[in-house]
Amino acid sequence: MLLTTKGIEEYISGVIFHEETARQSSTEGINFVELLKSKGIVAGIKVDKGLAVIANGKEENFTKGIEQLNDMAAEFYKLGCRFAKWRAVLKIGNGCPTDEAIR
């Protein structure tokens, strides 16, 4: 509903989609990425797969999904996405982040 709002392109220049949303379509059958493109809005994709805990005893996290990044980028570029968002969370303080967390 939001993406089909009349005049949305006057206020929004880009939208970050999750994987499943980038593949969905409006009630008129227009893929969301194509719908945005027709309004001059750039579609992007969230490519990280969330966080997992590093087993180093310091309660640090790493961001999952780097192994699939190239394939995801290629797939969603073909769908029309033109930028990606990657989230990395680092614990700071008390010897953190460790080299392990940064790698």
N, C-alpha and C positions, 0 to 999 in steps of 0.2 A: 504494500500500500504506500509506504513512504517513497519508494523509488518511482512510483507513477504519479506523484504529486505534481501538479502543474506548476512550472516555474522553479522546480527544485535546483536546476542548473545555475540559477542566479545566486545560490547560497552555498552550494557544495561543489567542490572541484574533484574530489576523489572519495572512493569508498573501499574499505578493506573487507573482503569476504572471507568466510570460512570455506573450506573445500565444498561442503554439500550445498551451500548457498550459491556459490558461483555456478553450479550446475542446474540450479532451479530456474523456473520461468514464471512470468506474470500470468494472470488469469487469461490474458489474450494469447498466451503461448510464446511470448518473446523472452528469450534467455535474458536473465538479469544483466549480464555483462554487456550484451548487445543493446539492451534498453538504455543503459547508462551511456554507452558509446554514442548512441543516437542523440543524446542530450549534451554531448561534449564533456561528460564526466568520466574520469579515468578510473578504471577498476583495478584493484590490487588484491593480493591473496595473502592470508596468514599461512606461513609455511612451517613454523615450528610445531612440534608435536607435544608440547607441554613439558613439564619438569619431572625429573626423577632425582632421587637422593644419591649422592656419591657415597660409597661405603668407605669413608675415611675417618669417621668418628667426629667430624666437625659440623655435622648437619648442613653440609653444603649441597647445592643442587647443580644439575647440568641440564641443558636444554636438549630434548630428544628430537630426532628427525634429520640430523645433518647427513645421514647416509642416503636419505631419499631426496635431498634438496635439488640435485641436478634434474632428476626425473620429474619432480613436482614443478619446478620452474619451467621446464619445457612443455609439460602438459597444460599448465595454466596460461602460458604465453599463447599457445595454440587456441585456447578458449577466449583470448582477448585481454587477459590481465596484463598490465604493463608495469607493475611494481610489486614488491613483496615486503612483508613485515616479518622480522625475525625477533623473537624475544629471548633475551639472555638475562638471567637473574644471578647476581653475585652477592654473597654475604660479605659484609665489610666489618672488620674489627677482630680483635683477638686472634691474629695470625691469618685472617681470611681477607681476601680470597687466596687460596693456595694455588700453586702452579697447576696442580691437577684440575682445579675448577676453571681456570682460565683457558687451558688447552681444550 
